[in-house]
Amino acid sequence: MNRVLNMDNDKKFSFKKLIELYEEMLSVPHRTEIARELRDEDDLFLLLVYSDMLGIPNPAFYYTLELYPFIIEKFHDWHLRMGMEKSPLDGIRCC
């Protein structure tokens, strides 16, 4: 009886591994696309947060002020990705 239970557990274990392998095989070709989409979403979010400083009206400016300390570290990489060689904001000097 014990041997039958062990075989049943091995089958479940191998089926679980098979499902994980299948999901991994599906996600491999799309990893770069997913990373690019996440980076684009992050870029859009930073644009919305800094939009008032860039001269674009932002109705939620008061609420986004609380986020500045958390996203200031990402600002340098963001403005370089957006094609700006130097920081476009007077209050934030990162380069």
GUBA-230461 format. One record per residue (C-alpha): residue in three letters; x, y, z; residue number from 1. Coordinates in steps of 0.2 Angstrom, whole numbers, plus 5000, padded with zeros to 4 digits. Example, Ala and Ser with C-alpha at 12.3 -4.5 7.8 and 13.67 -1.06 7.14 Angstrom:
+------+------+------+------+------+
| resn |    u |    v |    w | resi |
+------+------+------+------+------+
|  ALA | 5062 | 4978 | 5039 |    1 |
|  SER | 5068 | 4995 | 5036 |    2 |
+------+------+------+------+------+
REM end
This chain:
+------+------+------+------+------+
| resn |    u |    v |    w | resi |
+------+------+------+------+------+
|  MET | 5000 | 5000 | 5000 |    1 |
|  ASN | 5014 | 5012 | 5005 |    2 |
|  ARG | 5022 | 5009 | 4988 |    3 |
|  VAL | 5007 | 5013 | 4978 |    4 |
|  LEU | 5006 | 5030 | 4988 |    5 |
|  ASN | 5024 | 5034 | 4984 |    6 |
|  MET | 5021 | 5031 | 4965 |    7 |
|  ASP | 5005 | 5042 | 4966 |    8 |
|  ASN | 5016 | 5056 | 4974 |    9 |
|  ASP | 5029 | 5054 | 4960 |   10 |
|  LYS | 5016 | 5055 | 4947 |   11 |
|  LYS | 5010 | 5071 | 4954 |   12 |
|  PHE | 5027 | 5078 | 4956 |   13 |
|  SER | 5032 | 5075 | 4939 |   14 |
|  PHE | 5016 | 5082 | 4932 |   15 |
|  LYS | 5019 | 5098 | 4942 |   16 |
|  LYS | 5037 | 5099 | 4935 |   17 |
|  LEU | 5030 | 5096 | 4917 |   18 |
|  ILE | 5018 | 5110 | 4919 |   19 |
|  GLU | 5032 | 5122 | 4926 |   20 |
|  LEU | 5043 | 5117 | 4911 |   21 |
|  TYR | 5029 | 5120 | 4899 |   22 |
|  GLU | 5026 | 5138 | 4906 |   23 |
|  GLU | 5044 | 5141 | 4906 |   24 |
|  MET | 5045 | 5136 | 4888 |   25 |
|  LEU | 5031 | 5148 | 4883 |   26 |
|  SER | 5038 | 5163 | 4893 |   27 |
|  VAL | 5056 | 5162 | 4886 |   28 |
|  PRO | 5053 | 5170 | 4869 |   29 |
|  HIS | 5043 | 5184 | 4877 |   30 |
|  ARG | 5054 | 5189 | 4891 |   31 |
|  THR | 5062 | 5203 | 4882 |   32 |
|  GLU | 5045 | 5209 | 4876 |   33 |
|  ILE | 5038 | 5209 | 4894 |   34 |
|  ALA | 5053 | 5218 | 4900 |   35 |
|  ARG | 5051 | 5231 | 4887 |   36 |
|  GLU | 5033 | 5233 | 4891 |   37 |
|  LEU | 5036 | 5235 | 4909 |   38 |
|  ARG | 5050 | 5248 | 4906 |   39 |
|  ASP | 5038 | 5258 | 4894 |   40 |
|  GLU | 5025 | 5258 | 4908 |   41 |
|  ASP | 5038 | 5264 | 4920 |   42 |
|  ASP | 5043 | 5278 | 4908 |   43 |
|  LEU | 5025 | 5283 | 4906 |   44 |
|  PHE | 5022 | 5284 | 4925 |   45 |
|  LEU | 5038 | 5294 | 4927 |   46 |
|  LEU | 5032 | 5306 | 4913 |   47 |
|  LEU | 5015 | 5308 | 4922 |   48 |
|  VAL | 5024 | 5311 | 4939 |   49 |
|  TYR | 5036 | 5324 | 4932 |   50 |
|  SER | 5024 | 5332 | 4919 |   51 |
|  ASP | 5020 | 5347 | 4929 |   52 |
|  MET | 5039 | 5351 | 4931 |   53 |
|  LEU | 5041 | 5349 | 4912 |   54 |
|  GLY | 5026 | 5361 | 4909 |   55 |
|  ILE | 5013 | 5349 | 4905 |   56 |
|  PRO | 4997 | 5352 | 4916 |   57 |
|  ASN | 4995 | 5338 | 4929 |   58 |
|  PRO | 4979 | 5338 | 4939 |   59 |
|  ALA | 4986 | 5326 | 4951 |   60 |
|  PHE | 5002 | 5335 | 4955 |   61 |
|  TYR | 4998 | 5338 | 4973 |   62 |
|  TYR | 4996 | 5319 | 4976 |   63 |
|  THR | 5012 | 5314 | 4965 |   64 |
|  LEU | 5023 | 5325 | 4976 |   65 |
|  GLU | 5023 | 5311 | 4989 |   66 |
|  LEU | 5031 | 5300 | 4976 |   67 |
|  TYR | 5046 | 5310 | 4972 |   68 |
|  PRO | 5058 | 5304 | 4986 |   69 |
|  PHE | 5055 | 5286 | 4980 |   70 |
|  ILE | 5057 | 5289 | 4961 |   71 |
|  ILE | 5071 | 5302 | 4961 |   72 |
|  GLU | 5084 | 5288 | 4959 |   73 |
|  LYS | 5076 | 5282 | 4943 |   74 |
|  PHE | 5076 | 5300 | 4936 |   75 |
|  HIS | 5093 | 5299 | 4928 |   76 |
|  ASP | 5090 | 5283 | 4919 |   77 |
|  TRP | 5073 | 5289 | 4913 |   78 |
|  HIS | 5079 | 5306 | 4905 |   79 |
|  LEU | 5093 | 5297 | 4896 |   80 |
|  ARG | 5081 | 5284 | 4889 |   81 |
|  MET | 5070 | 5299 | 4884 |   82 |
|  GLY | 5084 | 5306 | 4874 |   83 |
|  MET | 5088 | 5321 | 4885 |   84 |
|  GLU | 5107 | 5322 | 4888 |   85 |
|  LYS | 5105 | 5333 | 4904 |   86 |
|  SER | 5091 | 5334 | 4917 |   87 |
|  PRO | 5077 | 5345 | 4910 |   88 |
|  LEU | 5072 | 5350 | 4927 |   89 |
|  ASP | 5081 | 5364 | 4937 |   90 |
|  GLY | 5077 | 5357 | 4954 |   91 |
|  ILE | 5084 | 5340 | 4950 |   92 |
|  ARG | 5102 | 5339 | 4945 |   93 |
|  CYS | 5108 | 5322 | 4942 |   94 |
|  CYS | 5122 | 5323 | 4930 |   95 |
+------+------+------+------+------+
REM end
